[in-house]
Amino acid sequence: MGRTLNGDKPLSSSSKTVAAALLGATASVGHVLYPLWLAAVTRSRPAPVPPTPRAWPGVTVVVPAYLESGVIAAKVRNLEENGYPGTLDVIVVASDPDTSAAVRPTSARLSESPTRLGKPEALNRGVEAALHPIVVLTDANAMLKPGAIASLVRWFSLPGVDAVAGEKRILGEDEERFYWKFESWLKLLEWRRGTTIGIDGGLVAVRREAYRPMPTYVTMDDIWLALDVVEHGGKIAYEPNARVLEDPAPPEADWERRTRVVACTHE
C-alpha cells in the first residue's frame, strides 16, 4: 500500500471524501459564491449611465505589435474609421522589422525597437509617447466595433474614473462565448458596486496621468494595470458597448502567441 508525502499512512476513503469536499467548497468561493454575492448586493443598484462630455478630449491609441505585419495596417484603418468625434492619435510600438515596415505607409506614428520588447515595456513606451490625456490600449489582432472609443471616453467625465474596461468577444465556439458573457456579467456587477478589476488587454482606456510604468517582468499586464489603478484610489468603469472582436485562433497559434508574450517578458 502506498504512503502519503509525509510518510504517514494513506488517508481512508472517508477522509478522502471529506478532503475532496473541503477542496471543492474552497474552490467554489471564487467561482460560485462570489458571483452569487455580487448579484445579491447589487440587485437594487441600477447600472451607471455614462455622461456625454461637453468637449471630447484628445485620445492616443497605443498598439503593441510583434510579428503582426499581416494585420497591423488593417488595425490602423479600423481605428481611423471608428468614428471618434475628437482628436485621435495612433502609435504602434513595433518590435520587429516586418511590422515596422507595414506601419510606415499608414497614418500611425511608429515607435520601433531593434530588439524584441515584452508587452509591458511596449505599453510603457507607447504611453510615454502619448500626446493626449486619454490613452486607449488595444491589441494588434483585435478589431474595434464602430463607436467603441467614444463609448470608453464618455466615462472619464465622471470624477474618480481613471480607467474603463471594454468588452472582448471571441468569434468561436459556444464555450468561449459563454465564458466572455459570464465575465462581462461579473464586470457589470462589480461596476455597479463602484469599480471593476476585470480589464482585458484587448481594449482598455486609462488616464495618462493615472498610468504608472509597469515592471518589464510582468506577465499579466491587464491584471497589473487594474490592481495598480484601484490601489491608487482610482475607479475602473465597465462599458459593454465598447466591443473588440477577435477571430478564434488555432490551438497551436494561440499557444505560440502566449509563449511569445511570456518569453519576451523575461528576456
Secondary structure as UniProt FT lines:
FT   TURN            5..6
FT   HELIX           13..28
FT   HELIX           29..33
FT   HELIX           34..41
FT   TURN            42..44
FT   STRAND          59..65
FT   TURN            69..71
FT   HELIX           72..80
FT   TURN            81..82
FT   STRAND          88..94
FT   HELIX           97..103
FT   TURN            104..105
FT   STRAND          109..112
FT   HELIX           119..128
FT   STRAND          134..138
FT   TURN            140..141
FT   STRAND          143..144
FT   TURN            146..147
FT   HELIX           148..153
FT   HELIX           154..157
FT   TURN            159..160
FT   STRAND          161..170
FT   HELIX           174..193
FT   TURN            201..202
FT   STRAND          203..207
FT   HELIX           208..210
FT   TURN            216..217
FT   HELIX           221..231
FT   TURN            232..233
FT   STRAND          235..246
FT   HELIX           251..265
//
